[in-house]
Amino acid sequence: MTVKGLAIDSLALMDLAGRPGGPWLGRLQKHLLEAVLEDPGLNTDAALRDLAARWLASEG
């Protein structure tokens, strides 16, 4: 599986973060991919938005 297989795309992540793409986006996508590889059940729009929001609050 790759980032393209995630249930949320980069445009949605940029919208969620309220900022344009940049290095942070690749780090976030890698974080989400690792989470989904560990638990494929997380590959839903809602779950990934929640994970992304938490990552943005702590790392972003």
One Martini backbone bead per residue (centre of mass of N, CA, C, O) as a GRO file, in nm:
protein
   60
    1MET     BB    1   0.100   0.034   0.016
    2THR     BB    2   0.004   0.373  -0.033
    3VAL     BB    3  -0.091   0.693  -0.017
    4LYS     BB    4  -0.305   0.652  -0.249
    5GLY     BB    5  -0.474   0.440  -0.051
    6LEU     BB    6  -0.593   0.651   0.100
    7ALA     BB    7  -0.905   0.794   0.222
    8ILE     BB    8  -0.716   1.052   0.196
    9ASP     BB    9  -0.620   1.345   0.056
   10SER     BB   10  -0.422   1.619   0.014
   11LEU     BB   11  -0.650   1.827  -0.013
   12ALA     BB   12  -0.793   1.754   0.253
   13LEU     BB   13  -0.549   1.810   0.437
   14MET     BB   14  -0.514   2.108   0.364
   15ASP     BB   15  -0.796   2.190   0.455
   16LEU     BB   16  -0.772   2.096   0.747
   17ALA     BB   17  -0.511   2.285   0.799
   18GLY     BB   18  -0.517   2.564   0.634
   19ARG     BB   19  -0.286   2.487   0.410
   20PRO     BB   20  -0.037   2.446   0.221
   21GLY     BB   21   0.180   2.274   0.091
   22GLY     BB   22   0.451   2.062   0.218
   23PRO     BB   23   0.652   1.889   0.421
   24TRP     BB   24   0.423   1.823   0.621
   25LEU     BB   25   0.251   1.643   0.431
   26GLY     BB   26   0.444   1.402   0.406
   27ARG     BB   27   0.456   1.340   0.708
   28LEU     BB   28   0.156   1.289   0.743
   29GLN     BB   29   0.122   1.063   0.535
   30LYS     BB   30   0.320   0.872   0.670
   31HIS     BB   31   0.169   0.848   0.935
   32LEU     BB   32  -0.094   0.735   0.815
   33LEU     BB   33   0.025   0.488   0.675
   34GLU     BB   34   0.140   0.351   0.926
   35ALA     BB   35  -0.133   0.319   1.067
   36VAL     BB   36  -0.268   0.145   0.840
   37LEU     BB   37  -0.062  -0.086   0.838
   38GLU     BB   38  -0.128  -0.161   1.137
   39ASP     BB   39  -0.451  -0.057   1.081
   40PRO     BB   40  -0.676  -0.097   0.829
   41GLY     BB   41  -0.937   0.022   0.979
   42LEU     BB   42  -0.830   0.334   0.946
   43ASN     BB   43  -0.924   0.349   0.630
   44THR     BB   44  -1.088   0.631   0.683
   45ASP     BB   45  -1.190   0.939   0.674
   46ALA     BB   46  -1.252   0.983   0.976
   47ALA     BB   47  -0.996   0.856   1.101
   48LEU     BB   48  -0.786   1.031   0.942
   49ARG     BB   49  -0.884   1.304   1.042
   50ASP     BB   50  -0.826   1.251   1.337
   51LEU     BB   51  -0.525   1.187   1.312
   52ALA     BB   52  -0.448   1.453   1.172
   53ALA     BB   53  -0.542   1.649   1.391
   54ARG     BB   54  -0.351   1.538   1.609
   55TRP     BB   55  -0.088   1.586   1.455
   56LEU     BB   56  -0.122   1.891   1.410
   57ALA     BB   57  -0.132   1.964   1.718
   58SER     BB   58   0.168   1.833   1.775
   59GLU     BB   59   0.346   1.888   1.489
   60GLY     BB   60   0.238   2.111   1.271
   0.00000   0.00000   0.00000
